[in-house]
Amino acid sequence: MPLDALAEEQAAGTSTGFSRDALAGLRLFTGRANCVLCHRGPLLSDQQFHNIGLGETDRLAALSVEQWVADVAGRAKGQIEVRASEFNCRAGVWGDNGGMSARERVESESCREQEFADIENYEAVGAFKTPTLRNVALTAPYFHDGRASSLDDVIDHYDKLAGDPVIGHREESLRRLDLTSREKTQFKAFLESLTSPVRDLGE
C-alpha cells in the first residue's frame, strides 16, 4: 500500500475510533460481504427471520424426530405455537392490559399479523431471527443452537457456506465470501469493536 494511502487510512481509523483492521472489517461488512442486508439499524438487526443454511451436526443426529424438528424448524414451528398458545394476543387472560382494551389489542397491527401469518410458508422453515451484533464478542456460543464457539467459527461459516442446510433452503442473498486470512482478522476486529460496557441505568 502506498504511504499516502496508508496514512489516510490510519487517520480515518483514528477519527472514527476504529483501529485500522476494524475499519477494513467495516468496509467488508458493508461492502463485499453485504452483512448490512440483515444486520443494520441501531441494533444491527433487521428484526426479521432468515435461514442461514446451517447443516447437520452430530448432536442433531442423536435427537429423536420430535426433538430434531423442535431444534431446526425455527419460525415455522414458532408461528404454529403462537397461534395455539393460551397467552397469544387474542387470549382472554390479558383483560384490560395497560389501558388497551381487548378489542384494541386484537385489532393491533402485530395481532393482525399473527392471524394472517402463513404457517405453511416454506420460507419460514429453518428461519431464525437475526440477532443483534451489539456486544457480539461477549455472547458466545453462536447461532440458535450454540454450535459455533467463537467468532472465528461464525466467520468460517459465512466464508465457506459448506454443505446443505439441514432443513429448508439457505437465504438466497448469501454468497461464499472466500476471505483471506488477513480479511478474516479484519472482520473479527470490526465485530469486536461493537463491544461497549453495559450501563446500569439505576446509577
Buried (B, 14 or more C-beta within 10 A) or exposed (E): EEEEEEEEBEEEBEEEEBBBBBBBBBBBBBEEBBBBBBBBEEEBBBEEBBBBBBBBEEEBEEBEEEEBEEBBBBBBBBBBEBEEEEEBBBEEEBEEEEEEEBEEBBEEEEBEEBEEBEEEEEBBBBBBBBBBBBEBBEEEEBBBBEBBEEBBBBBBBBBEBEEEBBBBEBBEEBEEBEBEEEBBBBBBBBBBBBEEEEEEEEE
